[in-house]
């Protein structure tokens, strides 16, 4: 194993080895796995929170819309990277186990990042709620939650797919 320390790239070790003798390519793959897991879970949570709050704000409008959009404005004003640095310092100084730090990071990313999705969904719903099919759902007596999640949100899915892909 001593001859594997800092070995140059070869057929056995595509990117060589590090100063501990570990394969750099394998370490990159393990790091990528964790990074993608965090990204997928965070984007999933961001989308759920953004769709719910954006759908409610866009459909009801008025005071509810104002409250949700002012909350979006406040969260969008917070500087993300400096706060991430502060949170990482706090997590390093705390006695929280490393496997739980990832979950706290995902929660923070969800809390700070749902605003863009909510604004997108709200804008689409504001335009869709004036369409004739929404008037028909009202005339049929369909409940508000069903109107939002069965008739409006499916029309926003193409934009959500693009937004989620870009967020990853």
PELIN-V187046 format. One record per helix or strand. SS is the DSSP state (h for helix, s for strand). FROM is the first residue (numbers start at 1). TO is the last residue. Records with the same first field share a line. If there is no record, write none. Layout:
BEGIN
SS=FROM-TO / FROM-TO
END
This chain:
BEGIN
h=2-4 / 24-60 / 62-77 / 80-93 / 98-128 / 132-139 / 144-155 / 157-167
s=17-17 / 23-23
END
